[in-house]
Amino acid sequence: MEPLLPEGSWALLFPRPGQLPRVGQVVVAGHPQRPGFELVKRVAAVSASRGLVWLAGDNRAASTDSEDFGPVPRRLVVGPVRFRIRPGPPQRLLADPRRLW
């Protein structure tokens, strides 16, 4: 599947400190093994009791995600991406669990 945000896209996110993301949401998260490096991934699963989030890339064959580095702590999730601003006209990004399979 093609990535929702192609390389070079501009996106608008709304940080939500402490709030659990929803399955299917596209989020910005810090890479758990590379401090200072951020990822844009879709939330595949959430463990509220353990505070962990499983991230998956839309292009599964060419994605580095939780399949490679495991679940990420909730504190590394910056917030959900709400709009793609560029390229093309602005597009609202809604949670879409169907893109996970």
C-alpha positions in Angstrom: 0.0 0.0 0.0 1.2 3.5 -0.8 2.2 5.8 2.1 -0.5 8.3 3.1 2.1 11.0 3.4 4.6 10.8 0.6 8.1 12.1 1.2 8.2 15.9 1.3 4.6 16.2 2.5 3.7 18.9 5.0 1.4 17.9 7.8 -0.3 19.6 10.7 -0.5 17.9 14.1 -2.0 18.7 17.4 0.2 17.5 20.4 -1.9 15.7 23.0 0.5 15.0 26.0 -0.6 12.0 28.0 -3.6 11.1 25.8 -3.7 7.7 24.3 -4.0 7.6 20.5 -6.7 5.6 18.7 -6.1 2.6 16.5 -5.9 3.8 12.9 -4.7 7.3 13.7 -1.6 8.7 12.0 0.7 10.0 14.6 4.2 11.6 15.0 6.3 9.6 17.5 9.9 9.7 18.6 11.9 6.7 17.5 12.6 4.5 20.6 16.2 3.7 19.5 17.2 7.0 17.8 16.8 10.0 20.1 15.8 13.1 18.2 14.4 11.2 15.2 10.7 11.3 14.6 8.5 8.9 12.7 5.1 9.3 11.1 3.2 6.1 11.5 -0.3 4.6 11.9 -1.4 3.3 15.3 -2.0 -0.5 15.0 -2.6 -1.3 18.7 -2.7 0.4 22.1 -2.1 -1.1 25.5 -3.6 1.4 28.0 -2.6 -0.7 31.0 1.1 -0.8 29.9 1.2 2.6 28.2 2.5 1.1 25.0 1.6 1.9 21.4 2.3 -0.4 18.4 3.1 1.6 15.2 2.8 0.4 11.6 3.7 2.0 8.3 1.2 2.1 5.5 3.9 0.8 3.1 4.5 -2.4 5.1 7.1 -3.9 2.7 9.4 -0.8 3.0 8.6 0.5 6.5 10.6 0.6 9.7 8.0 0.3 12.4 7.1 -1.7 15.5 7.8 -4.9 13.6 11.5 -3.8 13.8 11.8 -2.0 17.2 8.7 -3.2 19.2 6.0 -1.1 20.8 6.8 2.5 21.8 6.1 4.1 25.2 3.1 6.4 25.1 5.4 9.3 26.2 7.1 9.1 22.8 3.9 9.8 20.9 3.8 13.5 20.1 0.3 13.7 18.8 -2.0 12.8 15.9 -1.6 14.2 12.4 -4.8 16.1 11.6 -4.2 17.5 8.1 -1.9 17.0 5.2 -1.2 20.5 3.9 1.0 19.8 0.9 1.3 18.5 -1.8 -2.1 19.4 -3.3 -5.1 20.8 -1.5 -5.4 20.4 2.3 -6.7 17.0 3.3 -8.1 16.0 6.7 -6.7 12.7 8.0 -9.1 10.6 10.0 -8.4 7.4 11.9 -8.7 4.6 9.4 -8.0 1.1 10.8 -8.7 -0.4 7.4 -5.3 0.8 6.1 -3.6 -1.6 8.6 -4.5 -4.7 6.6 
